Amino acid sequence: MKEKLLLIKKHLKQGTLKKMWGQTVWIYQYGRRYWKAMILYTLLGLMGTGVSLVSSLISKDLVDIITGHQTGQLLSTFAAMIGFSVANILVSQASSYASTFISLKVDTEIKNEIFAKMLVTDWESLTDYHTGDLVTRWSSDASNISSGILNWIPNLIIYTFRFISALAIVLYYDPTFALFALLGMPFSALLSRPLLRRMTKNNERSAAMNARLYGFNQEAFSNIQTIKAFDLIHFYTARLKSLQDDYIHMQLDFQKMSMLTAVLMSIISFIVSYSCYGWGIYRVWSNAISYGTMTMFLSLSGTLTSAVNSLVSLVPSAISLTISAGRLMDIVEMPREDYSQDSVVQRFEKQYRSTGIGLNMQDLSYSYHNGTAVFEGASLEAYPHEIVALVGPSGEGKTTMLRLILSLLTPQAGSFHVCAGAQHEHQIALSPSTRKLFSYVPQGNTMFSGTIADNMRNVKPDATDEEIIEAMKQSCAWDFVEKLPNGIYSEIKERGGGFSEGQAQRLSIARALLRKSPILLLDEATSALDVATERKVLRNIMQDTYPRTCIVTTHRPTVLNICTRVYAIRDKKCDVLSEEEISEMMKDF
């Protein structure tokens, strides 16, 4: 007893119990929404238990009638036994179907909600996690929560009712038999303690290992071309084998403990069962009970044992649930993005879209979470019908500036607004809500699998074929798309497969132009194009009558002379370059 108190005290000091309680409350917030489903599942389980117990009583009467210990109608009793057996099957199947239906519904609803919460989680915080880990938490842990919500409390009620009702029947017919039936309970509880401790650790290790394996596979399959190009096939195969070996050792280590516990539990079960047999035979031999009663006792002793084991199994299930809840809480309780200005931004866009919307950022300061300063007092302006360029060495902050503009990152200081044209009287502070004013073409291949038209309509579902083709002409993508057998309905493979980098970039630009957002951000989006095509694309954007504000980042200065303004990122600031400086850069390129 003293050891238990010391253990509880230790957990309280470490905050373990408090943490588990917080995770339980978090699960309850989801569980209370599905109380009707839980009640239905519980009622079906209780009905199944009731039918099973009545079947045991009818079986007792049937045996007593056959052995002459009781008079009665054999055929009617036999018919009743068959009827309740069939009813037991039907209730069991109905319960299984209802459980599957409700479980799938709850699972999809919870996953959908957690998925939505992940998408509005602070982007910088989310990047601390590997995408494989995020997917594992969303899929496996969310499924564990949904299954637990439906099953845990109903099963606790069902197993408790099964145990109490079976015990009541045994006590009614022969209290001494109950002692033998419950003989294994103390041993079961004693053996379950080390298993529960190991299971807690194993669940945590297993979840982490699954995330590592998933993340490794995801990265490997996404980068097969690089793996082949560097001849890393044997290296990655060996690395996977090493991860798999670690996983196997972890599972076998836990399995050894489970096997030892299972053997000991089986031995105890045999002792209990044969003790029940022996005592039942003795009681029949001494005429204290009938053959039918002994048969019923043996059946109910199995019911009691399974009910106890089922109740004990709910403890590791609860531990697994809290671990899954904790892993999901790590993600969904991160800082959320603020979309409270959605309606304000919509009105602002509607009012000023025809004249254009610009961008004004003054004295901007930003440092990453690790303390690395990127900007200190940086300023940038861009207005309708302008192409503004950001230049500078790689790693100096060009992409970071675009992420700040998109509110994926939040500046620590400064003024940052979208404004009506070049007039600053009407402006709105940048926030996640203002993203609807932007079209963004990031570095790399951002096309999705599906047809070209599918990719285009991702940003504008009601776009006509003519609108898509017009956007492609502006981005110089129509030059090659019109030659494809199926035109805009040609298939794109995963990660833009089937098209060159330059073609994929032009398709990405076309998609951004199709959206007709007031502000267009191009992050090295023309890096895979030849200089002539790059200049043509930017000129098309410049000459478009739509009042678009365009900001481009580039390493190549060959197009800078067609830009309205050029900012060089240096010394954590954005300096406007003079024509002489631009000319010098172009000469040195």
Stockholm file with secondary structure:
# STOCKHOLM 1.0

chainA/1-589         MKEKLLLIKKHLKQGTLKKMWGQTVWIYQYGRRYWKAMILYTLLGLMGTGVSLVSSLISKDLVDIITGHQTGQLLSTFAAMIGFSVANILVSQASSYASTFISLKVDTEIKNEIFAKMLVTDWESLTDYHTGDLVTRWSSDASNISSGILNWIPNLIIYTFRFISALAIVLYYDPTFALFALLGMPFSALLSRPLLRRMTKNNERSAAMNARLYGFNQEAFSNIQTIKAFDLIHFYTARLKSLQDDYIHMQLDFQKMSMLTAVLMSIISFIVSYSCYGWGIYRVWSNAISYGTMTMFLSLSGTLTSAVNSLVSLVPSAISLTISAGRLMDIVEMPREDYSQDSVVQRFEKQYRSTGIGLNMQDLSYSYHNGTAVFEGASLEAYPHEIVALVGPSGEGKTTMLRLILSLLTPQAGSFHVCAGAQHEHQIALSPSTRKLFSYVPQGNTMFSGTIADNMRNVKPDATDEEIIEAMKQSCAWDFVEKLPNGIYSEIKERGGGFSEGQAQRLSIARALLRKSPILLLDEATSALDVATERKVLRNIMQDTYPRTCIVTTHRPTVLNICTRVYAIRDKKCDVLSEEEISEMMKDF
#=GR chainA/1-589 SS CHHHHHHHHHHHHHTHHHHHHHHHHHHHHHHGGGHHHHHHHHHHHHHHHHHHHHHHHHHHHHHHHHHTSSCSCHHHHHHHHHHHHHHHHHHHHHHHHHHHHHHHHHHHHHHHHHHHHHHTBCHHHHTTSCHHHHHHIIIIIHHHHHHHHHHHHHHHHHHHHHHHHHHHHHHHHCHHHHHHHTTTHHHHHHHHHHHHHHHHHHHHHHHHHHHHHHHHHHHHHHTHHHHHHTTCHHHHHHHHHHHHHHHHHHHHHHHHHHHHHHHHHHHHHHHHHHHHHHHHHHHHHTTSSCHHHHHHHHHHHHHHHHHHHHHHHHHHHHHHHHHHHHHHHHHHTSCBCCCTTHHHHHHHHHHHTTTCEEEEEEEEEEECTTSCEEEEEEEEEECTTCEEEEECSTTSSHHHHHHHHTTSSCCSEEEEEEEETTEEEEEEECCGGGGGGEEEECSSCCCCSEEHHHHHHTTCTTCCHHHHHHHHHHTTCHHHHTTSTTGGGCEECGGGTTSCHHHHHHHHHHHHHHHTCSEEEEESTTTTSCHHHHHHHHHHHHHCSSCCEEEEEESCGGGGGGSSEEEEEETTEEEECCHHHHHHHHHHC
#=GC SS_cons         CHHHHHHHHHHHHHTHHHHHHHHHHHHHHHHGGGHHHHHHHHHHHHHHHHHHHHHHHHHHHHHHHHHTSSCSCHHHHHHHHHHHHHHHHHHHHHHHHHHHHHHHHHHHHHHHHHHHHHHTBCHHHHTTSCHHHHHHIIIIIHHHHHHHHHHHHHHHHHHHHHHHHHHHHHHHHCHHHHHHHTTTHHHHHHHHHHHHHHHHHHHHHHHHHHHHHHHHHHHHHHTHHHHHHTTCHHHHHHHHHHHHHHHHHHHHHHHHHHHHHHHHHHHHHHHHHHHHHHHHHHHHHTTSSCHHHHHHHHHHHHHHHHHHHHHHHHHHHHHHHHHHHHHHHHHHTSCBCCCTTHHHHHHHHHHHTTTCEEEEEEEEEEECTTSCEEEEEEEEEECTTCEEEEECSTTSSHHHHHHHHTTSSCCSEEEEEEEETTEEEEEEECCGGGGGGEEEECSSCCCCSEEHHHHHHTTCTTCCHHHHHHHHHHTTCHHHHTTSTTGGGCEECGGGTTSCHHHHHHHHHHHHHHHTCSEEEEESTTTTSCHHHHHHHHHHHHHCSSCCEEEEEESCGGGGGGSSEEEEEETTEEEECCHHHHHHHHHHC
//
